[in-house]
Amino acid sequence: MNETWNRWQARIGSLKPAAIFVVLLAGVFLIVAASNTMTALRNPKAPDPIAVRQLVDGTVGTGQWVSVSGYATLYDAYTLEEDGKQTATYFFLLDENTGHSVVVKAKTATTYGRQPGQVAFSGMTRSTPSDLERLIKEDIPDIENAGFVTTSSLYVHEEAKPPDLVTSFLGVLVLGAIVLASLVIMAFPTTVFRPHPLQLSIPSQLPQQRPATKATGQLQQLKSVKPLQVGKKTRKFTNGVANIVPLAERKLMIYIHHILRTKTYGITVSKQETDWGAFVTGENVISVETGKLYGWKDRPALQFQYQGPRGKPETLVLSFETAEDQVNAVAILQRIGFAIDAQPAAF
């Protein structure tokens, strides 16, 4: 049961990058769904009859379902185009008795075939986009010269209706559940190491080949490998292909040669190579344990607890393809004087 739980902790934790993306994406849609729900709750079951004056003087704000009447100019006061195609038309609705006017977004992309005259319709009040607001402000002197007062802060979207309350609320529930599940995933550990005895006996001789190793932990950038010079930058690696490099008695470097390729249309346009190392010595090591690194595939592993730069506690996990690679790594460490916390396999 513990092994199964360890395995699924690591598997769920490996989904963190996707969970972060989902939180960001679903969070945006959740805000929209919540806004739609609030709009639906604010509006009655029928549009509220108002006068054009109330839109101009600010009595009626945005996000309201209203019915309004007046004289529709129905000439293309403002148009919106995308890729050379007209996608929206705005006209002025005038109250000739009070001298107020408001911009209306037509229910269709154009007003072709419609005639100016008295109209009555329902629609939603919306905040004016910045580009449209700028155009209206530029025209306000001409509008006032014609004897009318207008507003640039809102417009009426002809025949638009409030969002459906049930649909919007269900959207909030579903998206909220998705965000919550993603946040739970982010709470799981990415690396799950547990102590475990060696499955093979430690060889008496050092291996001829270096054990296939992957490293998870914080490494320091190396300015130079020969001679060895350590830089100030650090980086967190997860399952980076690594090498175990003995330096001296009870002095070890875990080394990663990192290659970053930039591709365009599948073709490599640049390549950056950097070197990184983690240093474990007899002076800074706290413990070295054998165990397993759990995930979609369990891997034999070693965990180093040591003091990194400036005495900061660090954890570095080395994982291996096979149990043979693991015991060969243990043999290398023991040969240079490291004590390994491991229960030998029984034979």
Helices and strands as residue ranges (DSSP letters): H 2-13, H 16-42, E 48-49, H 52-56, E 65-72, E 78-82, E 85-95, E 100-105, E 117-127, H 130-145, E 154-158, H 165-186, E 192-195, E 213-224, E 229-248, E 251-264, E 267-281, E 285-294, E 299-307, G 309-311, E 313-320, H 323-335
